[in-house]
Amino acid sequence: MIPNKHSEELWEIYQNSFPENERRTLKQQKKIMNNRRYTVIPYLNRDEVIGFLAYWDLSDFIFIEHFAFSSKARGKGFGSKYLKRFLKKVDKPVVLEVEPVTDNITFRRICFYNKLGFKLNEYDYCQPAFEKNKQPVILQLMTHNKKLKYKEFQFVKGKLYRDIYNYY
């Protein structure tokens, strides 16, 4: 995911953590690495890559695009620890996407973010496809510390669509 000594481990976590329709190709990922607004933070435990947080600084808010840990690091408190640390450092509203509740895993994921102060916004949202030959993905937006009013939601959605998903 990032051009450094951990790129292979990060790419493996990325591929194992997200369905194909919710992730970029390696070529697309390399392209966005040159965007100054995009940052990937690798998380290490005893010099081993265990996860990462990839986010966009979109001036008005931070968009966490991907947050994942290796299967052996899940359920051990790393996610909460690192996300809390990240949230303390940022001075802007934080937005992320989640799958709607369809099973126990998606339910637990939303509960995880709720415990960290994220609020689920009930407005219709669809993640545009990362590639033109793929289908969009029905998701929901969560925002840290407060729900969005409809006008705010429309602003965030528009900015994501323009600044993130048109980056082919």
C-alpha distance (Angstrom), angle and dihedral (degrees) to the residues before:
residue distance angle dihedral
M1 . . .
I2 3.77 . .
P3 3.79 129.5 .
N4 3.79 98.9 -110.0
K5 3.77 140.8 88.2
H6 3.83 91.3 -72.0
S7 3.80 98.2 52.1
E8 3.82 96.5 107.5
E9 3.81 94.0 49.9
L10 3.81 92.0 46.4
W11 3.80 92.2 48.6
E12 3.81 90.5 50.9
I13 3.83 92.3 51.5
Y14 3.81 89.5 47.2
Q15 3.80 93.4 51.5
N16 3.80 93.5 44.7
S17 3.81 94.7 46.5
F18 3.80 104.2 48.6
P19 3.80 133.7 48.3
E20 3.79 114.3 -111.5
N21 3.81 92.7 -107.4
E22 3.84 90.7 57.1
R23 3.78 97.7 52.9
R24 3.77 140.9 63.9
T25 3.77 128.1 -115.7
L26 3.79 116.6 -106.0
K27 3.82 89.2 -105.1
Q28 3.82 91.4 53.6
Q29 3.79 91.4 45.8
K30 3.79 92.2 52.3
K31 3.81 89.6 50.1
I32 3.82 95.0 54.6
M33 3.80 92.0 47.1
N34 3.81 86.0 77.3
N35 3.80 92.1 57.5
R36 3.82 109.5 103.3
R37 3.83 91.0 -147.2
Y38 3.82 93.0 59.2
T39 3.81 122.4 81.6
V40 3.79 134.0 176.3
I41 3.80 117.6 -160.1
P42 3.81 113.4 -163.4
Y43 3.80 117.3 -151.3
L44 3.79 118.6 -144.2
N45 3.77 133.0 -167.2
R46 3.80 114.1 -169.0
D47 3.82 90.8 -17.8
E48 3.82 91.9 -52.5
V49 3.81 120.7 117.3
I50 3.80 107.1 -120.4
G51 3.80 101.8 164.6
F52 3.77 149.7 -29.3
L53 3.77 145.5 -138.4
A54 3.82 118.6 -142.4
Y55 3.78 117.1 -167.3
W56 3.79 144.7 166.8
D57 3.80 123.9 -137.4
L58 3.80 101.0 -145.2
S59 3.83 97.0 178.0
D60 3.82 95.0 -115.6
F61 3.80 95.5 46.8
I62 3.79 145.6 -3.3
F63 3.80 116.8 -108.0
I64 3.80 115.3 -156.0
E65 3.77 101.1 -152.4
H66 3.81 99.4 176.9
F67 3.80 132.9 9.2
A68 3.79 117.1 173.1
F69 3.78 146.3 149.1
S70 3.77 133.3 -157.6
S71 3.79 114.8 -94.3
K72 3.81 91.7 -108.5
A73 3.84 91.7 53.7
R74 3.82 96.2 49.5
G75 3.78 119.9 106.8
K76 3.80 93.8 22.4
G77 3.79 99.5 100.0
F78 3.81 97.3 -102.0
G79 3.81 93.6 118.1
S80 3.80 94.2 53.8
K81 3.79 92.4 43.4
Y82 3.79 95.9 50.9
L83 3.80 96.6 39.8
K84 3.83 91.4 50.5
R85 3.81 89.0 50.3
F86 3.81 91.1 49.4
L87 3.82 93.3 48.0
K88 3.82 91.1 52.4
K89 3.81 90.8 55.4
V90 3.80 99.1 49.9
D91 3.78 122.1 81.3
K92 3.81 98.1 -165.7
P93 3.79 135.5 72.7
V94 3.82 112.6 -80.5
V95 3.80 124.4 -138.8
L96 3.80 131.0 -175.5
E97 3.80 138.8 170.5
V98 3.81 126.1 -120.0
E99 3.77 135.0 179.4
P100 3.81 114.4 -106.9
V101 3.80 114.7 -104.1
T102 3.80 108.3 -81.6
D103 3.81 101.5 141.0
N104 3.80 143.3 0.7
I105 3.81 93.7 -76.7
T106 3.81 94.8 54.3
F107 3.81 89.9 43.8
R108 3.81 91.5 52.2
R109 3.81 91.7 47.1
I110 3.81 92.1 55.3
C111 3.83 90.1 45.8
F112 3.82 89.1 51.5
Y113 3.80 91.3 55.4
N114 3.84 92.0 42.2
K115 3.81 89.9 57.2
L116 3.80 88.4 55.2
G117 3.80 92.7 53.0
F118 3.80 101.9 -93.0
K119 3.80 119.4 142.1
L120 3.79 124.1 -149.7
N121 3.80 114.1 -125.3
E122 3.80 110.9 -147.1
Y123 3.81 97.5 -153.4
D124 3.81 119.8 117.2
Y125 3.78 111.4 -93.3
C126 3.76 133.2 171.7
Q127 3.79 125.4 -171.8
P128 3.80 107.7 -133.7
A129 3.78 114.6 -124.5
F130 3.80 117.4 -90.3
E131 3.80 88.2 -138.1
K132 3.78 129.7 37.3
N133 3.82 93.0 -123.1
K134 3.83 93.9 54.3
Q135 3.79 131.1 82.0
P136 3.82 124.8 -110.0
V137 3.81 116.4 -106.5
I138 3.80 124.6 -126.2
L139 3.81 106.6 -128.5
Q140 3.80 139.0 149.5
L141 3.78 130.7 -125.9
M142 3.78 122.3 -123.3
T143 3.79 122.0 -165.1
H144 3.77 128.4 -161.6
N145 3.82 117.0 -108.6
K146 3.81 98.4 -12.2
K147 3.76 143.4 40.9
L148 3.76 117.3 -116.9
K149 3.77 123.0 -113.6
Y150 3.79 112.4 -126.8
K151 3.82 93.9 -100.9
E152 3.83 90.6 50.0
F153 3.80 90.1 47.9
Q154 3.82 90.8 52.4
F155 3.82 90.0 50.6
V156 3.83 92.9 50.1
K157 3.80 92.8 44.7
G158 3.81 91.5 49.3
K159 3.79 92.5 49.3
L160 3.83 91.7 49.0
Y161 3.79 91.8 48.6
R162 3.83 92.8 48.4
D163 3.78 102.2 37.2
I164 3.81 103.6 32.1
Y165 3.77 111.7 24.1
N166 3.79 98.2 40.8
Y167 3.80 87.9 59.7
Y168 3.82 96.7 102.9
